[in-house]
């Protein structure tokens, strides 16, 4: 028996593109969340053991590398979760709320970055933070970073749920359309 497939429709190609974008989003969100966890569980405790002058020196030398690593990791899931959320709402898919939650969490992470982390990081890297304020600033930094990490974890789980949730027309991640198009010829 030979299995023949009908040509893929535009709808099938869009579904496949969405599936690839969803997979990319989960991978990017996982990378960002992992980075956040390393910072929260490894770097912040390390920073807290340093002298204020030692920390400020370390941070000024490494802030650019941290930022140039974490900012793209933050922006990728933000942009793709927004695209997936808008698309899911336009198509009235069952996973629209889950993608919306992921997008909102990622937007909140960006707002926190702009409102708190940018000025705090510039102060610590630029030498404008007094050594006497380092310990209290690190406590506040850790608190905001814990919120950012929690939002990223929520976005990750929400995105995972959205990716595995069935759409209005059937499973978002199945090849049911391929099975329906297939016909057997003997």
C-alpha positions in Angstrom: 0.0 0.0 0.0 1.1 3.5 -0.9 0.1 6.4 1.3 -0.6 9.6 -0.6 -1.1 13.1 0.9 -3.1 15.9 -0.6 -1.2 19.2 -0.9 -1.0 21.2 2.4 -3.5 24.0 2.6 -2.7 27.5 3.6 -4.4 26.8 6.9 -2.2 23.8 7.5 0.9 25.9 6.8 -0.2 28.5 9.3 -0.9 25.9 11.9 2.6 24.5 11.4 4.1 28.0 11.5 2.2 28.6 14.8 3.5 25.3 16.2 7.1 26.3 15.3 6.7 29.7 16.8 5.1 28.2 20.0 8.0 25.8 20.3 10.5 28.6 19.8 8.6 30.7 22.4 8.8 27.9 25.0 12.5 27.4 24.3 13.3 31.1 24.5 11.2 31.4 27.7 13.0 28.4 29.2 16.4 30.1 28.4 15.3 33.4 30.0 13.8 31.6 33.0 17.0 29.5 33.5 19.1 32.7 33.3 16.9 34.3 35.9 17.1 31.3 38.2 21.0 31.3 37.9 21.1 35.0 38.8 18.6 34.5 41.7 20.2 31.4 43.2 23.8 31.8 42.3 24.8 35.3 41.5 22.8 37.3 44.0 24.0 35.2 47.0 27.6 35.5 45.6 27.2 39.3 45.4 25.8 39.4 48.9 29.0 37.8 50.2 31.2 40.4 48.6 32.4 43.7 50.2 30.4 46.7 48.8 33.5 47.9 46.9 34.2 44.5 45.6 30.6 44.0 44.4 30.5 47.4 42.7 33.8 46.7 40.9 32.6 43.2 39.8 29.2 44.6 38.7 30.8 47.4 36.7 33.1 44.9 34.9 30.3 42.4 34.2 27.1 44.4 33.8 27.4 44.7 30.1 27.9 41.0 29.5 24.9 40.2 31.8 22.7 42.8 30.0 23.7 41.7 26.5 22.9 38.1 27.4 19.7 38.6 29.4 18.0 41.4 27.4 17.7 39.4 24.1 16.6 36.3 26.1 13.9 38.6 27.6 12.8 40.1 24.3 12.5 36.9 22.3 9.7 35.3 24.4 8.1 38.7 24.9 7.7 39.3 21.1 6.7 35.8 20.2 4.2 35.4 23.1 2.5 38.7 22.0 2.3 37.4 18.4 0.9 34.1 19.5 -1.6 35.8 21.8 -2.9 38.2 19.2 -3.1 35.3 16.7 -5.0 33.1 19.2 -7.5 35.9 19.9 -8.0 36.6 16.2 -8.7 33.0 15.5 -10.7 32.5 18.8 -8.6 29.6 19.7 -9.1 27.8 23.0 -5.5 28.6 24.1 -6.0 32.4 23.7 -6.1 33.1 27.5 -3.0 31.0 28.2 -1.1 32.9 25.5 -2.4 36.2 26.9 -1.2 35.3 30.4 2.2 34.5 29.0 2.3 37.7 27.0 1.2 39.8 30.0 3.8 38.2 32.3 6.5 39.0 29.7 5.2 42.6 29.4 5.4 42.9 33.2 8.9 41.6 33.2 9.8 44.4 30.6 8.0 47.0 32.7 10.0 46.0 35.8 13.2 46.0 33.8 12.6 49.6 32.6 11.2 50.9 35.8 13.6 49.3 38.3 16.5 47.3 36.8 17.7 49.8 34.2 18.2 52.7 36.8 19.5 50.3 39.5 21.9 48.5 37.2 23.2 51.8 35.8 23.7 53.1 39.3 25.6 50.0 40.4 27.7 49.8 37.1 28.3 53.5 36.9 29.6 54.0 40.3 26.8 56.3 41.5 25.6 54.0 44.2 27.2 54.7 47.5 29.0 51.7 49.1 26.8 52.3 52.2 23.7 51.5 50.2 24.9 48.4 48.4 23.5 45.9 51.0 20.0 47.4 51.0 20.0 47.9 47.2 21.0 44.2 46.7 18.0 43.2 49.0 15.7 45.3 46.9 17.3 44.0 43.6 16.8 40.4 44.8 13.2 41.1 45.6 12.4 42.6 42.2 14.4 39.8 40.6 12.4 37.2 42.5 9.2 38.8 41.1 10.7 38.8 37.6 11.7 35.2 37.9 8.3 34.2 39.2 6.6 36.0 36.2 8.9 34.2 33.8 8.1 30.9 35.4 4.4 31.7 35.1 4.8 32.7 31.5 6.7 29.5 30.8 4.0 27.3 32.3 1.2 29.3 30.7 2.9 29.1 27.3 3.5 25.3 27.7 -0.2 24.9 28.6 -1.2 27.0 25.5 1.1 25.0 23.2 -0.4 21.7 24.4 -4.0 23.0 24.6 -6.5 22.1 21.9 -7.5 24.9 19.5 -11.1 25.5 18.5 -10.7 23.2 15.5 -8.8 20.4 17.2 -5.4 19.7 18.8 -2.9 22.5 18.2 0.0 20.1 18.2 -1.2 17.1 16.4 -0.9 16.0 12.8 -4.7 15.2 12.7 -4.9 17.3 9.6 -2.3 15.2 7.9 -4.2 12.0 8.9 -7.4 13.5 7.6 -5.8 14.4 4.2 -4.2 11.0 3.8 -5.7 8.4 1.7 -4.6 4.8 1.2 -4.2 3.4 -2.3 -3.7 -0.3 -2.8 
